[in-house]
């Protein structure tokens, strides 16, 4: 198992705005379990995540990827185990320094700009200029006044990512954020993600797209039946997958 | 039939000449019902939003109770408000009985459950859409309620209209607490009841037509607003 990825330095103990805040990372999940309907959906998972880098979580449907990410982000309560972010249990302050983008973007029934403004206001920031800067970076500045729900699928997801990044999170979770988007939109989103990574944002990306995992991933977490069966640097994982499940998955075979 | 025809023509004449008495009655009706609607919205929308967003033990029973209260009998509400505001009642010292304020109170009590119950459904549907994102963004409850109310504003406008419709067309409660006093508490519905009993169908018909016209104009306006909002995906 990799403890930390050192290729990117990530952020240190000083917060985004320079305030002295304890670091969110590393994340240390120990003995994590999640049970629902009498079924163990996450089965004693141990996971450490260092700062910087893109960690890609892969695995067949039902492997528990989404549940794991929701547990890490504090959207679900684990049945057992603990999650430490920066050595502390997950609290609202820590969660506010994280952001999540879902497969289907949830946009407010407002204009494109108002969606960004909403996220900024939650973090005590205001201002048209800041909104526009965020939209410029997302390539959506010309649609600022347009209702968000009239955007195309790719634009909606770009807006969702821009909104997630607006408040400068230290950790960004993306749950199959590019599923069912056209190649151009996928590339645009990947560029945004890599740019965020280069700014030191820790990216945790769920995807089924092997090509995308190769393009983005610095390290790969492979899950099967609620467990992490393999974790390795991306190049090592794709060249020499250690587990049979990962080999079957990469070869396009049914994973048993 | 001839009387009926004459009544119609007189009614049009009253409207066309903007008869002072008629205008006074219409003005008071609109003022009382609009204030009642505003008061009820201020109370019922946050209740509806909170109920639509929250999950707690007994919530189902509370929703059933709220829905049942949509059918509150106006005369019973009128009687209760009368008892509260009469000299012997706990709020008798306020001296509100037989005033427009008493009518506003009665109408507000009548339509608050309607607005709360209908807005609860609207907010619950929207919250189902936003809930996951709100949880991820750690949106505080108050902000979440305000956001849901704002984003559902076009649907809630229809809800408010339903409340206004009930208030402006109501007669049982306002006649008990208002007393139908000329130039003081006489509104369209109580005037229609009085004029009909007196056999003065012209004024009653004119008021009836105005009531229908108000309902028509407000409904058309709200529908146009909603259609525009839907077209631009704000609703």
Interface residues (C-beta under 8 A of the other chain):
Chain A: X73 X75 X92 X95 X96 X99 X100 X102 X106 X108 X109 X110 X118 X119 X122 X147 X148 X149 X150
Chain B: X126 X129 X130 X132 X133 X135 X136 X137 X138 X139 X143 X147 X151 X152 X232 X233 X234 X235
